[in-house]
Amino acid sequence: MKSVVFTLLIFNLYFYYIMKKTLRFRKGILLAFSALFLGVIVDMHAQDYNWTGAIDTNFYNAANWTSTLGPVVFDNSSFKFVRTHDVANSAVINQTMDWQPGVFDNTGGSLTVNADFNVFYNDKLNGTITVNTGATFTCRNIFRLGREGAGTLNVNGGTFISNNTNTWQGIFIGALAGGNGTANINNGGVINGGYQIEVGTRNYYPTGLLNVNTGGTAEAYWATVIGPNGTVNIDGGILNAGQTLLVGDLYVDNAGTEGTIGTVVGQLNIHSGTVTVNQNDLGSPALNLHANAKVVIDQGSLILKRTGTDFSSIVNGYVTAGQIVPAVGKEIVVAYDGVLTTVTARTVLAINDFEVAATSFAIYPNPVQNEINIMAKGTFSGDLNVSVVDFLGQTVIKNQKLKANSGTYTLSSKNKLASGMYLVQINTGTTAISKKIIVK
C-alpha cells in the first residue's frame, strides 16, 4: 500500500508543477484531484485514529486513542486518518517522532504543538491550535483553518507552514459555508503558505482574519489572496505577499456557491509594519484590488518590488478610486527608487502649519553627507525635537532634542543613515513639519 500512496503522491506533485502557469485552472484541478487521491486511500481501508484524551494530554500516548484496525501504532507503515476532538484532555505534542499522519484533523477543543509535527494533508483545523517557540507544524499539502466552523491559530514563536512552493499548496484561513478562521502571528512566529495564503476565499465566502503582530511574519511565494469577507491586519509585523497580492477575490471553485458580501469587499489594514508584494523580485508582479476593496495605510508601508518597474501610476489610480486610502488625518505618499515603489501615509498639515513649513526652516546640504543642518529662516530660536524616518515607515533616528546655535540646528547622521531617501520630522512644540532629504 505504501508504494501506491507514494506513486499517487509523485504524480500529484508532477501534475501541479507542469500546470504552474495557469493559477485559476490549477486551483480547481487541485481540489478535484485531491478528492480523487483521498478517495483511493479511503477505498484501501486506511486506518482511523480518534483522540479520546482518556489518560493524559500526551499526543503520543497510545492509550489516548481508538483505532479502527487493531492497536494504535505510531509508525509510517500505513496511511492513517488522525483526528483530535474537543474532549476533557486536549492533546499536547511535546516530542518529535518519525511518524507522518496521512490526513490530520482537529475538529474542536485545543491542540498545543511544542515540537515538530508533520502531516500529509489537512481537511479541518477547528478549535484552538497553538504553535510555540521551537516547533514547526508542517503540512505537505493544504491547511484549512476554520472549515465550516470556527478555528483559531496562535503562532507564538514557532512556524506554521505548507512547505512546497513548486506545486499548488497553501493555507486557507476560513473555508466553506460557515467557515470562520483566525490566525494570530505573534513575536517570532511565522506562517508560510508555501505556494499561497488565502484569507476568507472561495465557496460560500467564509470569514477569514489574519493578524500579523509585532515580530511576526506571514509569507507566500506566489500569492496572498484576500476574499470578500477576508481581513488582514498588519500591526508591526511583516507580510511578504508573493508575486501577487489580490484583495477582494470573488473566485469560487463551483458556480452557484457564492456567499454574501458587505460594502467592503476584502480589507488590508497596514497599521504599522510592512507589506511587500513580489519580495523575490519575480517577473510580472501584480496588485489586484476589487472595486470595493480597501487597503488602509497608517504608520506602515505597502511596497511593490520589481527592478526597473514603477508602479506609481497603478497605485495612484487605486488612490483616486478610493481603494487605497490613508488613515484619518493623513495623505498617501508614493515614491519609486528604481526597484521599490513604496506607499506610505503622512500627516496632513493644516494651512497655517503648511505656511510655516514652507518658510520657517531650510535643510542643508541636501543631499546630506555626515550632518543634517536645519536653519531657522524666521525669528524662531527655541528647541527642536527632530526624528528621521525612512520610506518604509521605520524611525531611524528618534526624538533628538536640538538647541539653536546662531539660528542653526545640527544633527549628526554619520554612520546612522544608509544611502537613500528620508523624511526629517521637525517638531517645534506647536508645529510638526516634514522635509525630504537624500543621503549619499
Secondary structure, DSSP 8 states (H G I E B T S, - for coil): -HHHHHHHHHHHHHHHHHTTT-HHHHHHHHHHHHHHHHHHHHHTT-EEEEE---S-SBTT-GGGEEESSSS---SSSS-EEEEE-S-SS-EEE-S--S---SEEEE-SSEEEE-S-EEESB-S-B-EEEEEETT-EEEESSEEEEEESSEEEEEEEBSEEEE--SSSS-EEEEEESTT-EEEEEE-TT-EEE-TTEEEES-STT--EEEEEEETT-EEE-SSEEEE-TTEEEEEEEEEEEEESEEEES----SSTT------SS-SEEEEEEEEEEESTT--SS-EEEE-TT-EEEESSSEEEEE-TT---HHHHHHHHHTTSEEE-TTEEEEEEE-SSEEEEEEEE---HHHHHHHHHSEEEESSSBSSEEEEEE-SS--S-EEEEEEETTS-EEEEEEEE--BTTEEEEE-TTT--SEEEEEEEE-SS-EEEEEEEE-
